[in-house]
Structure formats: C-alpha cells, structure tokens
C-alpha cells in the first residue's frame, strides 16, 4: 500500500536542492516578505499578501520611482520611505477589489537583510534580478527564496549553478494559475503614480511551503501544499499551459479564452503537447529512480505516465484557458508593448 510518508521520503531522496550548511538556523516564517518583480503577478501577490499579513515590501528598479509615493512618517535612516499604491480590479466592470499602499524599496538603495523573498519576475530575468539583491539574503537564518515565476524548475537549477553559496538559503518552488494584467490606474487624479492590476482569472496556487499556502488561503485563494514530487509534476503541467497559451495568444492577438474557439489550432496544440509530454515523462521517471521501494516506484511511474500524457495535459490546458478566459497572456502583453519576451 502507498502511504503518505512514502512521498515525503521520496522528496528527501530526490530533491536537487543540497542540504543547507549546518551553520544556518532555519526559521519557519515567511513574513516579513520581500517580492521581486513589478509585473502583474508580482503586484497581484504583493497586494494579496499585504492584505493577508501586512508585512510585505516590493523590490523595484529605479524606473518605478515616478509611480511611487513618499511618506513623511517612519523615515528610514538609510533611504527614502517609498510606497507603491496598488489597485486590484475585476475584469468585467473594473470595479476595485483591493486598494493598498505597499512598502517599496529601490534595488541598491537599501541593504537590510531579507528573510523571505518571493520571485515573480520573468524567467529570463530571474537570475539577473536575484543577483542584484543576493547579498541581502539572511544566510544566518537560512533565508527562503520562493520561486513563483514561470519556469521555476529551470530557475531553481540556474540558482544552484550560478550562486556558490546557494546551500545557505532555502530554495522553494511554487506555481499559480491566477491570471492578471496591468493597465492605467482607474484613479484619474493619478495618471502617473500607482498601479492598477486586473485580476482576470482566479486560479490555484501551489507551493512546497505550508506557510505560504496558509497566507494565500487567508485571502480566499484556493490551492495547497505539495511534496517535491507533486510540485515537479504540477510545474510540468503549468509549463504545458504556458507553451500553448503564450505563443498562440501572441500570434493570434487574442485573450486566453478566445483560443478555445479558434479554428485550426487543435493540431498545433497537440504537437506542442506531444513534445512536452515525452520530455516531462523522461524527466520525472528519472526523478523517481532513487526510490528503493519497488511498489512505490511502480505507483509513481503510473501516475507520471497518466498525468503527463497528451490527453491529460490537453484537459489541464483547456481548464486554464477557461479559468483565465479574460486574461491577456504575458507574451501578448509584451508583444503589444514591443518588449522582449
């Protein structure tokens, strides 16, 4: 019989993250939290977690300064005290769901230790962005680095290759299917300042850290905590959704849900998923090789071949399209804004 502790043992045997240095003291806390990435998902999660806990700081580059407000209260001795005014709106009528002022720091201006970092950047920007604040991570207390960006598995591997002292931090993977995009603030008196995020689709959020999931659930978001094996499986499914939705919405200039009614995309979607499925199954079967229990390994292999099959992935991708039907994909946003994607 397959028991819950089998997956926990498998997680410990197979995770690619090395054990942390014994000089580190782990603290089971995620707040205070810093978020890295000022795009739509970064803003959406910063606003939600601010509502959940109230101890969130956004790490932003200098070009964000004109959109920030400055307070005369609680002046920092080392830097200007910035806040990011954020509005979260519904997609249908642009009614404001949440309004909050989130503490913000300009990267390079502040050097205080970071205990927990949530990465929400684009995948190809993650290592560069992380390098800019890596020295601030509180290694003595085993700082947590939660990777919420697309391509979390690749980013995790890149961190381990790029930073020699990565074993002194906790690298945690997460994923979400929430849809969001940014637009001009609905406050007509503030044409430049602030951010407006359209929460275009309520999805699910998963993480290997229970505390992070608890914080998300406090604002009514659904999801759950996963083992390392379960998270890797989920990240392959999320990659399937990204590989289909991002390029096709960008090519056809449509929202996520409109892909469901487009003609002549079925074969393209199938070809994408056939390639991804074959790679994902090989990677996950390699992941479970260290499992010594033959029965457990056979059970996991069946799960891998079922849940990463083309048909299963197609159902998952279709559900994401439906759940985020009003969302403008990040790639289409980049194309429309003539940005690198």
N, C-alpha and C positions, 0 to 999 in steps of 0.2 A: 504494500500500500504506500502511496506517495503522501508524505506528511509535510506540513508547512516548514518544519525545520530543515528539510532537505534543500529547499530553495535558498534558505539562509546560508547553509553550509556551502552550497554551490557558489553563492555570491562571494563568500570569503575566499574560496579557492581560485576563482577565475577572474576577479576584477583586475583590470590592468593597472589600477592606481596602487602605487607602492605604499607600504606601511609608513606612517609618519614617524619622524625622529622621536626617540624616547625623551628628548629634551622638551618636547611640546606638551602642553597641558590642554586637553580638549575641553571646551565649554559648550554645553548643549543649548546654545542660544543662537537665534538668527537676527535679533534686534539688539542694538541699533544696526540698521542695514543701509548699505550704500548701493545704489543702482548705477550701472554703467551702460549708457546708450540712451540718447534722447529722441529716439524714433517713437512710432505709435505704440508698440508693445511695451517699450520701456516706460513711457508715460502712463499707459493704462495700468500696469502693475504697480508703479510708484504711487499712483493715486489710490488704488485699491488697498495696498499695504499701509499707506498713510492712514486710511480710514480704519483699517484693522488694528493698527498698533500705535501710529502717530510718531514713530521714530525712524523716519526714512530720509535719506539725503541723496539727491541726484548728483552724479559726477558728470559735468558737461564741459565741452570745449569752449574756447573763448568767443566763437562766433554766436553763441547763445546769449551773451551778455545783454544785447538790446531787448530781449524778451523777458528778462528777469526783473524783479522788483527788489528794492533795498529797504531794509528796516533799520530804524534807529535804536531798536531795542536789542538787548543782549549782544552788543557788539563783540565780535571776536577780536582778540588781541593780535591775531596773525593775518586776518583777511577780512574783506568786506562781507557782511552778512547778507547773502542773496537768498531769494525765494523764487520759485517757479509757480506762477498762477496757472492752474490746470483746470479745465472744464472737461467733463466726460459727458457726451451726448448720445441720445438714441438715434439710430439711423433713419427711422421713419419720419419723425417730425422735428428732429434736432432739439428735442426737449432736454434740458440739462439734468443729468442724473446725479452727478457729483461735482462740487466745486471745492478746491482746496489749494492752499499755498504750501508747496513742498520745499523744504530746505534744499539749497543747491550750493555746490562748490565748483569753482572753475578749476579744472585739472592743472596742477602746477602751482596753484596759489596756497593750498593747504597741505600740511604734511602729517596731520594726526593719524594714529593707527586706525586701520579698517578691520573690524571684527568679522563682518559678513558682507560679501559682495555678490550682487545679482547681475550677471552679464546678459544684456538684452541687445547687443549690437548685431549688425550683420555678420555672418560667418567669416567673410573675408576681411573684416575689420577687427575681429576679436583680439587677436594676438597683439596687434599694434596698440589698440586701446588698453589692453591689460598691461602691456609693458610700461605705459605711462604712469600707472599707479601701483605697480607690483611691489615696489619698495615700501609702500604704506601698509601692506598686509601684515597683520599682527601674528607673526610666526610663533611667538612665545605661547600664545593661546590657541594655536592651530586654527587660524582664520579659515572661514568657509568661503569657497568660491562656487556659487551655484550657476551652472550654465543653462540659461533658458533660450539662448539663441538657436536658430535653425542650424543643423549640422553639429549638434552637441558632441557626438562621438568623435568627429574629426577634430573639433576644438579641444576636447579633452586630451587626445593623443598629441596634438600640437603643443599644448601646455607642458606635457611631460617631456617633449623633445626640446622645447625652447628654453625652459627655466630649470637650471640645475638644482635649485633648492625647492622644487615643487613638492617634495615629500614632507615639507614642513607646513603645508596647508591641506585642507580637506577639499578635494575636488568632487563636486556633487552634480549630477545631471538631472535635468528637468525638461519638461516639454508642455506645450499648451496648444490647443486648437481654437482659442479665442481669436476672433477677427477684429482688427482695428485699423483705422487710418486717420491721419491728421488733416485738419483744414483750418481756415482762418477762424480766430476766436469769434464767438457769437456776440461778444461784448463790443458794440460799435464804438464805444469810447476808447477802446484799447486796440487800435489797428495793428500795432507792432507787438506790444507786450503780451505775454502769456501764450498758452497752448490750448487748442481745442482738439480733443480726441473723440472720434466717432466709434462707439463700441458696436461694431457692425455684426457681431455674431457671438453669442455666448457658447463657449466650447467647454472643454475639460482640461484640467491641469494635473499633471502627474510629476512626482519627484521622489527621489530616494531618501529624502529627509522629511520626517514626520512633522517637525515644527513648521516648515514652510507650507506644507499642505494644511495644517491647522490654521495658519494665518489666512490662507486663501479661503478656507471654508467659513471663516468668521464674517466674510462679506457676502456669503451666499453662493460662492463659486463651487462647482462640483469637480470632483477628481479623486485622487487617492495617492497613498504612499505605495511605492513599488520596490521589489527587490532589484538587485543589479541585473539579473537575468530578465525580469519583466520589463525593466526600463529600456534595456537594449532592444528588446522586441518592439516596444512602443516607439522607440526612436526610428527604427526601420520603417514602421508604418507611417510615421509622420513624414519621413523622407519621401515615401511614395506619394503622399499627398502634395508635397512641395514640388516634386519632379513633374507632376501632372498639372497642377493648378497654376503655378507661377509662369512657366513658359507659354502655356496655352492662353491664359488670360492676357498676357502681354502681347502675344501675336495677334489675337483677335480683338483686343481692346474692349474686353467685357468684364463684368463682375463675376465673382466665383460661381454664383448660382446659375448664371446665364450659360455656363459651359454645359449644363445638363440638357439644354435644348438645342445646342449647336449640332448641325449635321456634319457628317464625315470626320468626326473626331474619335469615334469609337476605336478604329484600328490604331490610330496614333497612341491612344491611351493604353491599349492592350500591349503594343510594342514596348512602351516605356516600362510598364509593369512587369513584362516578361523578363527584361534585362535586370531590373532591380530585384525581382524575386530570386533569380538564380544567384546573384551576388549575396543577398541577405541570408539565404539559406546556408550557403557555404560558410559565411562568417559566423553565424550563430551555431552551426554544428561544430565548428572549431572551438567556439567559446565553451561548450559543454564537455569537451574531451577529457578534462581533468576530473570529471565526476567518476568516482570509483564504483558507485552502486549501479550495477547494470540495469536494474529495473527503473531507477530514477532516470538514467540517461536515455533509455528507450522511450519513456514517457515524455521527456523533454523534446526528444527528436520528433515525435509525432506532433507535438504542439507546434514546433518550428515549421514543419512541412505543411501543416494545416493553416496556421495563421499568417504565414508569409507566402502562401500560394497566390497565384494571379487572381483567382476569383475572390478570395478573402480580401486581398488588398484593394480590388476594384470596389467592393462593398464599402470598405473603410473610406476610400477617397470620395465616393459618392455621398456618404454621410457628412464628411467635412464640407463638401460643396453645398449641401443642403443647409447645414447648421450655420454656415458663414455666407449665405447666399448674397447678402447685401455688401459684403466686404470687397474692397479693391485691393488685390494682392500687392505685396511689397514690390514685386518685379514690375507690375504695371504702373505703380506709383513712380518708380524710378524712371521708367521709360517716358512717362508723361512729363516728368520734371527734367528729362535729359540728363539723369545721373547715371554713374556707373552702377551696374547691378550684377 
